[in-house]
């Protein structure tokens, strides 16, 4: 079953033990933006996707495709 980008982001954040506020500081965005991305209410642009991939040390391809194993 494919996970949405928001679901992946939430799982990655929680696995790192980060709060939405901590992740928002790392990405230079407002905390509400993180929540909206996790709920799939906002779609990040390419620059933000690159930042997210960098923060979690995964390749962009794995973030946007359904190849990221988050079982």
N, CA, C and O atoms as a Maestro MAE file, in Angstrom:
{
 s_m_m2io_version
 :::
 2.0.0
}

f_m_ct {
 s_m_title
 :::
 protein
 m_atom[284] {
  # First column is atom index #
  i_m_mmod_type
  r_m_x_coord
  r_m_y_coord
  r_m_z_coord
  i_m_residue_number
  s_m_chain_name
  s_m_pdb_residue_name
  s_m_pdb_atom_name
  i_m_atomic_number
  :::
  1 25 0.840 -1.184 0.000 1 A "UNK " " N  " 7
  2 3 0.000 0.000 0.000 1 A "UNK " " CA " 6
  3 2 0.888 1.250 0.000 1 A "UNK " " C  " 6
  4 15 1.814 1.363 0.803 1 A "UNK " " O  " 8
  5 25 0.601 2.163 -0.889 2 A "UNK " " N  " 7
  6 3 1.409 3.377 -0.991 2 A "UNK " " CA " 6
  7 2 1.120 4.325 0.171 2 A "UNK " " C  " 6
  8 15 -0.030 4.543 0.552 2 A "UNK " " O  " 8
  9 25 2.170 4.866 0.705 3 A "UNK " " N  " 7
  10 3 2.025 5.882 1.740 3 A "UNK " " CA " 6
  11 2 2.118 7.252 1.078 3 A "UNK " " C  " 6
  12 15 2.903 7.454 0.151 3 A "UNK " " O  " 8
  13 25 1.320 8.173 1.557 4 A "UNK " " N  " 7
  14 3 1.391 9.530 1.020 4 A "UNK " " CA " 6
  15 2 2.678 10.183 1.514 4 A "UNK " " C  " 6
  16 15 3.304 9.718 2.467 4 A "UNK " " O  " 8
  17 25 3.051 11.253 0.856 5 A "UNK " " N  " 7
  18 3 4.233 11.995 1.275 5 A "UNK " " CA " 6
  19 2 4.075 12.474 2.715 5 A "UNK " " C  " 6
  20 15 5.027 12.439 3.494 5 A "UNK " " O  " 8
  21 25 2.882 12.917 3.063 6 A "UNK " " N  " 7
  22 3 2.631 13.375 4.427 6 A "UNK " " CA " 6
  23 2 2.835 12.280 5.455 6 A "UNK " " C  " 6
  24 15 3.424 12.508 6.512 6 A "UNK " " O  " 8
  25 25 2.347 11.089 5.141 7 A "UNK " " N  " 7
  26 3 2.531 9.951 6.048 7 A "UNK " " CA " 6
  27 2 4.008 9.629 6.208 7 A "UNK " " C  " 6
  28 15 4.475 9.372 7.318 7 A "UNK " " O  " 8
  29 25 4.739 9.643 5.106 8 A "UNK " " N  " 7
  30 3 6.176 9.378 5.159 8 A "UNK " " CA " 6
  31 2 6.883 10.415 6.019 8 A "UNK " " C  " 6
  32 15 7.733 10.079 6.843 8 A "UNK " " O  " 8
  33 25 6.525 11.672 5.819 9 A "UNK " " N  " 7
  34 3 7.156 12.746 6.584 9 A "UNK " " CA " 6
  35 2 6.905 12.570 8.077 9 A "UNK " " C  " 6
  36 15 7.827 12.708 8.881 9 A "UNK " " O  " 8
  37 25 5.664 12.265 8.453 10 A "UNK " " N  " 7
  38 3 5.321 12.072 9.868 10 A "UNK " " CA " 6
  39 2 6.106 10.904 10.456 10 A "UNK " " C  " 6
  40 15 6.655 11.018 11.552 10 A "UNK " " O  " 8
  41 25 6.164 9.788 9.744 11 A "UNK " " N  " 7
  42 3 6.879 8.612 10.228 11 A "UNK " " CA " 6
  43 2 8.366 8.910 10.383 11 A "UNK " " C  " 6
  44 15 8.964 8.567 11.403 11 A "UNK " " O  " 8
  45 25 8.962 9.544 9.385 12 A "UNK " " N  " 7
  46 3 10.382 9.891 9.464 12 A "UNK " " CA " 6
  47 2 10.659 10.820 10.643 12 A "UNK " " C  " 6
  48 15 11.627 10.628 11.379 12 A "UNK " " O  " 8
  49 25 9.811 11.817 10.815 13 A "UNK " " N  " 7
  50 3 9.988 12.771 11.919 13 A "UNK " " CA " 6
  51 2 9.898 12.062 13.260 13 A "UNK " " C  " 6
  52 15 10.729 12.279 14.141 13 A "UNK " " O  " 8
  53 25 8.892 11.217 13.412 14 A "UNK " " N  " 7
  54 3 8.707 10.518 14.684 14 A "UNK " " CA " 6
  55 2 9.842 9.543 14.955 14 A "UNK " " C  " 6
  56 15 10.266 9.394 16.101 14 A "UNK " " O  " 8
  57 25 10.336 8.882 13.929 15 A "UNK " " N  " 7
  58 3 11.456 7.939 14.109 15 A "UNK " " CA " 6
  59 2 12.717 8.652 14.576 15 A "UNK " " C  " 6
  60 15 13.545 8.066 15.274 15 A "UNK " " O  " 8
  61 25 12.863 9.908 14.193 16 A "UNK " " N  " 7
  62 3 14.028 10.688 14.628 16 A "UNK " " CA " 6
  63 2 13.793 11.341 15.988 16 A "UNK " " C  " 6
  64 15 14.687 11.986 16.535 16 A "UNK " " O  " 8
  65 25 12.585 11.171 16.531 17 A "UNK " " N  " 7
  66 3 12.272 11.759 17.823 17 A "UNK " " CA " 6
  67 2 12.130 13.267 17.763 17 A "UNK " " C  " 6
  68 15 12.378 13.962 18.748 17 A "UNK " " O  " 8
  69 25 11.730 13.769 16.607 18 A "UNK " " N  " 7
  70 3 11.596 15.214 16.418 18 A "UNK " " CA " 6
  71 2 10.142 15.645 16.574 18 A "UNK " " C  " 6
  72 15 9.226 14.940 16.151 18 A "UNK " " O  " 8
  73 25 9.948 16.787 17.173 19 A "UNK " " N  " 7
  74 3 8.626 17.403 17.200 19 A "UNK " " CA " 6
  75 2 8.430 18.165 15.895 19 A "UNK " " C  " 6
  76 15 9.385 18.398 15.154 19 A "UNK " " O  " 8
  77 25 7.199 18.548 15.622 20 A "UNK " " N  " 7
  78 3 6.956 19.377 14.444 20 A "UNK " " CA " 6
  79 2 7.718 20.689 14.559 20 A "UNK " " C  " 6
  80 15 8.231 21.203 13.565 20 A "UNK " " O  " 8
  81 25 7.792 21.229 15.766 21 A "UNK " " N  " 7
  82 3 8.508 22.496 15.971 21 A "UNK " " CA " 6
  83 2 9.995 22.339 15.672 21 A "UNK " " C  " 6
  84 15 10.597 23.207 15.040 21 A "UNK " " O  " 8
  85 25 10.586 21.245 16.119 22 A "UNK " " N  " 7
  86 3 12.011 21.011 15.854 22 A "UNK " " CA " 6
  87 2 12.275 20.865 14.359 22 A "UNK " " C  " 6
  88 15 13.225 21.439 13.827 22 A "UNK " " O  " 8
  89 25 11.420 20.087 13.684 23 A "UNK " " N  " 7
  90 3 11.602 19.905 12.255 23 A "UNK " " CA " 6
  91 2 11.401 21.225 11.514 23 A "UNK " " C  " 6
  92 15 12.125 21.522 10.563 23 A "UNK " " O  " 8
  93 25 10.422 22.016 11.948 24 A "UNK " " N  " 7
  94 3 10.187 23.295 11.278 24 A "UNK " " CA " 6
  95 2 11.406 24.205 11.407 24 A "UNK " " C  " 6
  96 15 11.743 24.925 10.467 24 A "UNK " " O  " 8
  97 25 12.063 24.180 12.554 25 A "UNK " " N  " 7
  98 3 13.291 24.974 12.736 25 A "UNK " " CA " 6
  99 2 14.400 24.485 11.814 25 A "UNK " " C  " 6
  100 15 15.137 25.289 11.242 25 A "UNK " " O  " 8
  101 25 14.518 23.184 11.670 26 A "UNK " " N  " 7
  102 3 15.555 22.613 10.808 26 A "UNK " " CA " 6
  103 2 15.322 22.965 9.346 26 A "UNK " " C  " 6
  104 15 16.271 23.146 8.583 26 A "UNK " " O  " 8
  105 25 14.043 23.061 8.958 27 A "UNK " " N  " 7
  106 3 13.704 23.334 7.567 27 A "UNK " " CA " 6
  107 2 13.485 24.814 7.280 27 A "UNK " " C  " 6
  108 15 13.364 25.212 6.122 27 A "UNK " " O  " 8
  109 25 13.433 25.630 8.334 28 A "UNK " " N  " 7
  110 3 13.241 27.067 8.158 28 A "UNK " " CA " 6
  111 2 11.829 27.442 7.736 28 A "UNK " " C  " 6
  112 15 11.628 28.383 6.968 28 A "UNK " " O  " 8
  113 25 10.841 26.687 8.251 29 A "UNK " " N  " 7
  114 3 9.440 26.971 7.942 29 A "UNK " " CA " 6
  115 2 8.641 27.045 9.234 29 A "UNK " " C  " 6
  116 15 9.139 26.715 10.311 29 A "UNK " " O  " 8
  117 25 7.403 27.479 9.110 30 A "UNK " " N  " 7
  118 3 6.511 27.561 10.253 30 A "UNK " " CA " 6
  119 2 6.039 26.163 10.640 30 A "UNK " " C  " 6
  120 15 5.867 25.298 9.781 30 A "UNK " " O  " 8
  121 25 5.833 25.950 11.925 31 A "UNK " " N  " 7
  122 3 5.375 24.648 12.418 31 A "UNK " " CA " 6
  123 2 4.042 24.236 11.791 31 A "UNK " " C  " 6
  124 15 3.818 23.052 11.540 31 A "UNK " " O  " 8
  125 25 3.164 25.195 11.538 32 A "UNK " " N  " 7
  126 3 1.873 24.851 10.941 32 A "UNK " " CA " 6
  127 2 2.046 24.273 9.534 32 A "UNK " " C  " 6
  128 15 1.235 23.461 9.089 32 A "UNK " " O  " 8
  129 25 3.095 24.690 8.845 33 A "UNK " " N  " 7
  130 3 3.373 24.155 7.509 33 A "UNK " " CA " 6
  131 2 3.728 22.671 7.588 33 A "UNK " " C  " 6
  132 15 3.323 21.889 6.728 33 A "UNK " " O  " 8
  133 25 4.478 22.287 8.611 34 A "UNK " " N  " 7
  134 3 4.832 20.872 8.808 34 A "UNK " " CA " 6
  135 2 3.556 20.063 9.012 34 A "UNK " " C  " 6
  136 15 3.375 19.013 8.395 34 A "UNK " " O  " 8
  137 25 2.675 20.551 9.878 35 A "UNK " " N  " 7
  138 3 1.414 19.852 10.124 35 A "UNK " " CA " 6
  139 2 0.586 19.709 8.860 35 A "UNK " " C  " 6
  140 15 -0.003 18.657 8.609 35 A "UNK " " O  " 8
  141 25 0.542 20.755 8.075 36 A "UNK " " N  " 7
  142 3 -0.236 20.707 6.824 36 A "UNK " " CA " 6
  143 2 0.389 19.740 5.823 36 A "UNK " " C  " 6
  144 15 -0.329 19.052 5.098 36 A "UNK " " O  " 8
  145 25 1.716 19.681 5.777 37 A "UNK " " N  " 7
  146 3 2.363 18.709 4.889 37 A "UNK " " CA " 6
  147 2 2.048 17.293 5.356 37 A "UNK " " C  " 6
  148 15 1.760 16.417 4.540 37 A "UNK " " O  " 8
  149 25 2.103 17.068 6.671 38 A "UNK " " N  " 7
  150 3 1.839 15.730 7.195 38 A "UNK " " CA " 6
  151 2 0.391 15.297 6.954 38 A "UNK " " C  " 6
  152 15 0.115 14.106 6.811 38 A "UNK " " O  " 8
  153 25 -0.512 16.240 6.911 39 A "UNK " " N  " 7
  154 3 -1.929 15.926 6.646 39 A "UNK " " CA " 6
  155 2 -2.256 15.980 5.153 39 A "UNK " " C  " 6
  156 15 -3.416 15.855 4.761 39 A "UNK " " O  " 8
  157 25 -1.241 16.164 4.335 40 A "UNK " " N  " 7
  158 3 -1.391 16.264 2.881 40 A "UNK " " CA " 6
  159 2 -2.286 17.423 2.465 40 A "UNK " " C  " 6
  160 15 -2.971 17.353 1.444 40 A "UNK " " O  " 8
  161 25 -2.276 18.484 3.258 41 A "UNK " " N  " 7
  162 3 -3.013 19.705 2.910 41 A "UNK " " CA " 6
  163 2 -2.126 20.666 2.127 41 A "UNK " " C  " 6
  164 15 -2.627 21.550 1.433 41 A "UNK " " O  " 8
  165 25 -0.828 20.498 2.235 42 A "UNK " " N  " 7
  166 3 0.150 21.308 1.496 42 A "UNK " " CA " 6
  167 2 1.148 20.367 0.828 42 A "UNK " " C  " 6
  168 15 1.579 19.376 1.417 42 A "UNK " " O  " 8
  169 25 1.501 20.691 -0.395 43 A "UNK " " N  " 7
  170 3 2.497 19.921 -1.122 43 A "UNK " " CA " 6
  171 2 3.771 20.753 -1.194 43 A "UNK " " C  " 6
  172 15 3.759 21.865 -1.722 43 A "UNK " " O  " 8
  173 25 4.868 20.220 -0.666 44 A "UNK " " N  " 7
  174 3 6.115 20.992 -0.691 44 A "UNK " " CA " 6
  175 2 6.662 21.122 -2.100 44 A "UNK " " C  " 6
  176 15 6.487 20.238 -2.939 44 A "UNK " " O  " 8
  177 25 7.332 22.252 -2.344 45 A "UNK " " N  " 7
  178 3 7.977 22.440 -3.642 45 A "UNK " " CA " 6
  179 2 9.278 21.634 -3.673 45 A "UNK " " C  " 6
  180 15 9.670 21.034 -2.673 45 A "UNK " " O  " 8
  181 25 9.928 21.628 -4.812 46 A "UNK " " N  " 7
  182 3 11.127 20.817 -4.989 46 A "UNK " " CA " 6
  183 2 12.228 21.201 -4.003 46 A "UNK " " C  " 6
  184 15 12.890 20.324 -3.447 46 A "UNK " " O  " 8
  185 25 12.428 22.474 -3.785 47 A "UNK " " N  " 7
  186 3 13.466 22.915 -2.853 47 A "UNK " " CA " 6
  187 2 13.206 22.382 -1.450 47 A "UNK " " C  " 6
  188 15 14.139 21.972 -0.759 47 A "UNK " " O  " 8
  189 25 11.944 22.383 -1.024 48 A "UNK " " N  " 7
  190 3 11.599 21.871 0.301 48 A "UNK " " CA " 6
  191 2 11.774 20.360 0.350 48 A "UNK " " C  " 6
  192 15 12.232 19.826 1.359 48 A "UNK " " O  " 8
  193 25 11.418 19.668 -0.720 49 A "UNK " " N  " 7
  194 3 11.611 18.218 -0.758 49 A "UNK " " CA " 6
  195 2 13.088 17.858 -0.610 49 A "UNK " " C  " 6
  196 15 13.433 16.889 0.066 49 A "UNK " " O  " 8
  197 25 13.953 18.641 -1.245 50 A "UNK " " N  " 7
  198 3 15.394 18.412 -1.134 50 A "UNK " " CA " 6
  199 2 15.843 18.627 0.314 50 A "UNK " " C  " 6
  200 15 16.622 17.835 0.843 50 A "UNK " " O  " 8
  201 25 15.361 19.684 0.950 51 A "UNK " " N  " 7
  202 3 15.713 19.946 2.354 51 A "UNK " " CA " 6
  203 2 15.260 18.796 3.254 51 A "UNK " " C  " 6
  204 15 15.999 18.354 4.133 51 A "UNK " " O  " 8
  205 25 14.037 18.321 3.022 52 A "UNK " " N  " 7
  206 3 13.500 17.217 3.833 52 A "UNK " " CA " 6
  207 2 14.367 15.970 3.656 52 A "UNK " " C  " 6
  208 15 14.730 15.316 4.634 52 A "UNK " " O  " 8
  209 25 14.692 15.650 2.418 53 A "UNK " " N  " 7
  210 3 15.538 14.487 2.153 53 A "UNK " " CA " 6
  211 2 16.901 14.642 2.834 53 A "UNK " " C  " 6
  212 15 17.431 13.679 3.388 53 A "UNK " " O  " 8
  213 25 17.458 15.835 2.792 54 A "UNK " " N  " 7
  214 3 18.749 16.090 3.436 54 A "UNK " " CA " 6
  215 2 18.668 15.920 4.947 54 A "UNK " " C  " 6
  216 15 19.554 15.315 5.551 54 A "UNK " " O  " 8
  217 25 17.619 16.444 5.559 55 A "UNK " " N  " 7
  218 3 17.455 16.345 7.009 55 A "UNK " " CA " 6
  219 2 17.413 14.882 7.450 55 A "UNK " " C  " 6
  220 15 18.012 14.509 8.458 55 A "UNK " " O  " 8
  221 25 16.698 14.060 6.681 56 A "UNK " " N  " 7
  222 3 16.547 12.660 7.062 56 A "UNK " " CA " 6
  223 2 17.585 11.743 6.410 56 A "UNK " " C  " 6
  224 15 17.534 10.524 6.569 56 A "UNK " " O  " 8
  225 25 18.525 12.344 5.676 57 A "UNK " " N  " 7
  226 3 19.622 11.610 5.047 57 A "UNK " " CA " 6
  227 2 19.122 10.453 4.180 57 A "UNK " " C  " 6
  228 15 19.611 9.327 4.260 57 A "UNK " " O  " 8
  229 25 18.133 10.774 3.352 58 A "UNK " " N  " 7
  230 3 17.632 9.821 2.373 58 A "UNK " " CA " 6
  231 2 17.661 10.498 1.015 58 A "UNK " " C  " 6
  232 15 17.661 11.726 0.926 58 A "UNK " " O  " 8
  233 25 17.687 9.701 -0.038 59 A "UNK " " N  " 7
  234 3 17.691 10.325 -1.359 59 A "UNK " " CA " 6
  235 2 16.276 10.800 -1.698 59 A "UNK " " C  " 6
  236 15 15.281 10.225 -1.259 59 A "UNK " " O  " 8
  237 25 16.226 11.840 -2.471 60 A "UNK " " N  " 7
  238 3 14.955 12.444 -2.859 60 A "UNK " " CA " 6
  239 2 14.046 11.428 -3.535 60 A "UNK " " C  " 6
  240 15 12.835 11.424 -3.315 60 A "UNK " " O  " 8
  241 25 14.622 10.589 -4.337 61 A "UNK " " N  " 7
  242 3 13.853 9.578 -5.062 61 A "UNK " " CA " 6
  243 2 13.081 8.685 -4.094 61 A "UNK " " C  " 6
  244 15 11.911 8.383 -4.327 61 A "UNK " " O  " 8
  245 25 13.719 8.267 -3.027 62 A "UNK " " N  " 7
  246 3 13.051 7.402 -2.047 62 A "UNK " " CA " 6
  247 2 11.953 8.156 -1.297 62 A "UNK " " C  " 6
  248 15 10.960 7.556 -0.884 62 A "UNK " " O  " 8
  249 25 12.124 9.445 -1.123 63 A "UNK " " N  " 7
  250 3 11.113 10.230 -0.430 63 A "UNK " " CA " 6
  251 2 9.842 10.366 -1.258 63 A "UNK " " C  " 6
  252 15 8.739 10.237 -0.726 63 A "UNK " " O  " 8
  253 25 9.980 10.619 -2.529 64 A "UNK " " N  " 7
  254 3 8.799 10.902 -3.346 64 A "UNK " " CA " 6
  255 2 8.192 9.662 -3.998 64 A "UNK " " C  " 6
  256 15 7.026 9.671 -4.390 64 A "UNK " " O  " 8
  257 25 8.970 8.614 -4.111 65 A "UNK " " N  " 7
  258 3 8.425 7.360 -4.636 65 A "UNK " " CA " 6
  259 2 7.988 6.484 -3.470 65 A "UNK " " C  " 6
  260 15 8.228 6.818 -2.311 65 A "UNK " " O  " 8
  261 25 7.359 5.388 -3.773 66 A "UNK " " N  " 7
  262 3 6.897 4.499 -2.714 66 A "UNK " " CA " 6
  263 2 7.939 3.427 -2.391 66 A "UNK " " C  " 6
  264 15 7.584 2.300 -2.047 66 A "UNK " " O  " 8
  265 25 9.205 3.771 -2.500 67 A "UNK " " N  " 7
  266 3 10.259 2.797 -2.257 67 A "UNK " " CA " 6
  267 2 10.832 2.888 -0.846 67 A "UNK " " C  " 6
  268 15 11.677 2.076 -0.469 67 A "UNK " " O  " 8
  269 25 10.390 3.845 -0.081 68 A "UNK " " N  " 7
  270 3 10.915 4.014 1.254 68 A "UNK " " CA " 6
  271 2 10.237 3.020 2.184 68 A "UNK " " C  " 6
  272 15 9.020 3.074 2.363 68 A "UNK " " O  " 8
  273 25 11.002 2.119 2.776 69 A "UNK " " N  " 7
  274 3 10.446 1.089 3.638 69 A "UNK " " CA " 6
  275 2 10.167 1.688 5.012 69 A "UNK " " C  " 6
  276 15 11.089 1.965 5.778 69 A "UNK " " O  " 8
  277 25 8.912 1.881 5.308 70 A "UNK " " N  " 7
  278 3 8.524 2.476 6.598 70 A "UNK " " CA " 6
  279 2 7.612 1.543 7.375 70 A "UNK " " C  " 6
  280 15 6.678 1.997 8.037 70 A "UNK " " O  " 8
  281 25 7.865 0.280 7.302 71 A "UNK " " N  " 7
  282 3 7.040 -0.705 8.017 71 A "UNK " " CA " 6
  283 2 7.296 -0.646 9.497 71 A "UNK " " C  " 6
  284 15 6.692 -1.401 10.259 71 A "UNK " " O  " 8
  :::
 }
 m_bond[283] {
  # First column is bond index #
  i_m_from
  i_m_to
  i_m_order
  :::
  1 1 2 1
  2 2 3 1
  3 3 4 2
  4 3 5 1
  5 5 6 1
  6 6 7 1
  7 7 8 2
  8 7 9 1
  9 9 10 1
  10 10 11 1
  11 11 12 2
  12 11 13 1
  13 13 14 1
  14 14 15 1
  15 15 16 2
  16 15 17 1
  17 17 18 1
  18 18 19 1
  19 19 20 2
  20 19 21 1
  21 21 22 1
  22 22 23 1
  23 23 24 2
  24 23 25 1
  25 25 26 1
  26 26 27 1
  27 27 28 2
  28 27 29 1
  29 29 30 1
  30 30 31 1
  31 31 32 2
  32 31 33 1
  33 33 34 1
  34 34 35 1
  35 35 36 2
  36 35 37 1
  37 37 38 1
  38 38 39 1
  39 39 40 2
  40 39 41 1
  41 41 42 1
  42 42 43 1
  43 43 44 2
  44 43 45 1
  45 45 46 1
  46 46 47 1
  47 47 48 2
  48 47 49 1
  49 49 50 1
  50 50 51 1
  51 51 52 2
  52 51 53 1
  53 53 54 1
  54 54 55 1
  55 55 56 2
  56 55 57 1
  57 57 58 1
  58 58 59 1
  59 59 60 2
  60 59 61 1
  61 61 62 1
  62 62 63 1
  63 63 64 2
  64 63 65 1
  65 65 66 1
  66 66 67 1
  67 67 68 2
  68 67 69 1
  69 69 70 1
  70 70 71 1
  71 71 72 2
  72 71 73 1
  73 73 74 1
  74 74 75 1
  75 75 76 2
  76 75 77 1
  77 77 78 1
  78 78 79 1
  79 79 80 2
  80 79 81 1
  81 81 82 1
  82 82 83 1
  83 83 84 2
  84 83 85 1
  85 85 86 1
  86 86 87 1
  87 87 88 2
  88 87 89 1
  89 89 90 1
  90 90 91 1
  91 91 92 2
  92 91 93 1
  93 93 94 1
  94 94 95 1
  95 95 96 2
  96 95 97 1
  97 97 98 1
  98 98 99 1
  99 99 100 2
  100 99 101 1
  101 101 102 1
  102 102 103 1
  103 103 104 2
  104 103 105 1
  105 105 106 1
  106 106 107 1
  107 107 108 2
  108 107 109 1
  109 109 110 1
  110 110 111 1
  111 111 112 2
  112 111 113 1
  113 113 114 1
  114 114 115 1
  115 115 116 2
  116 115 117 1
  117 117 118 1
  118 118 119 1
  119 119 120 2
  120 119 121 1
  121 121 122 1
  122 122 123 1
  123 123 124 2
  124 123 125 1
  125 125 126 1
  126 126 127 1
  127 127 128 2
  128 127 129 1
  129 129 130 1
  130 130 131 1
  131 131 132 2
  132 131 133 1
  133 133 134 1
  134 134 135 1
  135 135 136 2
  136 135 137 1
  137 137 138 1
  138 138 139 1
  139 139 140 2
  140 139 141 1
  141 141 142 1
  142 142 143 1
  143 143 144 2
  144 143 145 1
  145 145 146 1
  146 146 147 1
  147 147 148 2
  148 147 149 1
  149 149 150 1
  150 150 151 1
  151 151 152 2
  152 151 153 1
  153 153 154 1
  154 154 155 1
  155 155 156 2
  156 155 157 1
  157 157 158 1
  158 158 159 1
  159 159 160 2
  160 159 161 1
  161 161 162 1
  162 162 163 1
  163 163 164 2
  164 163 165 1
  165 165 166 1
  166 166 167 1
  167 167 168 2
  168 167 169 1
  169 169 170 1
  170 170 171 1
  171 171 172 2
  172 171 173 1
  173 173 174 1
  174 174 175 1
  175 175 176 2
  176 175 177 1
  177 177 178 1
  178 178 179 1
  179 179 180 2
  180 179 181 1
  181 181 182 1
  182 182 183 1
  183 183 184 2
  184 183 185 1
  185 185 186 1
  186 186 187 1
  187 187 188 2
  188 187 189 1
  189 189 190 1
  190 190 191 1
  191 191 192 2
  192 191 193 1
  193 193 194 1
  194 194 195 1
  195 195 196 2
  196 195 197 1
  197 197 198 1
  198 198 199 1
  199 199 200 2
  200 199 201 1
  201 201 202 1
  202 202 203 1
  203 203 204 2
  204 203 205 1
  205 205 206 1
  206 206 207 1
  207 207 208 2
  208 207 209 1
  209 209 210 1
  210 210 211 1
  211 211 212 2
  212 211 213 1
  213 213 214 1
  214 214 215 1
  215 215 216 2
  216 215 217 1
  217 217 218 1
  218 218 219 1
  219 219 220 2
  220 219 221 1
  221 221 222 1
  222 222 223 1
  223 223 224 2
  224 223 225 1
  225 225 226 1
  226 226 227 1
  227 227 228 2
  228 227 229 1
  229 229 230 1
  230 230 231 1
  231 231 232 2
  232 231 233 1
  233 233 234 1
  234 234 235 1
  235 235 236 2
  236 235 237 1
  237 237 238 1
  238 238 239 1
  239 239 240 2
  240 239 241 1
  241 241 242 1
  242 242 243 1
  243 243 244 2
  244 243 245 1
  245 245 246 1
  246 246 247 1
  247 247 248 2
  248 247 249 1
  249 249 250 1
  250 250 251 1
  251 251 252 2
  252 251 253 1
  253 253 254 1
  254 254 255 1
  255 255 256 2
  256 255 257 1
  257 257 258 1
  258 258 259 1
  259 259 260 2
  260 259 261 1
  261 261 262 1
  262 262 263 1
  263 263 264 2
  264 263 265 1
  265 265 266 1
  266 266 267 1
  267 267 268 2
  268 267 269 1
  269 269 270 1
  270 270 271 1
  271 271 272 2
  272 271 273 1
  273 273 274 1
  274 274 275 1
  275 275 276 2
  276 275 277 1
  277 277 278 1
  278 278 279 1
  279 279 280 2
  280 279 281 1
  281 281 282 1
  282 282 283 1
  283 283 284 2
  :::
 }
}
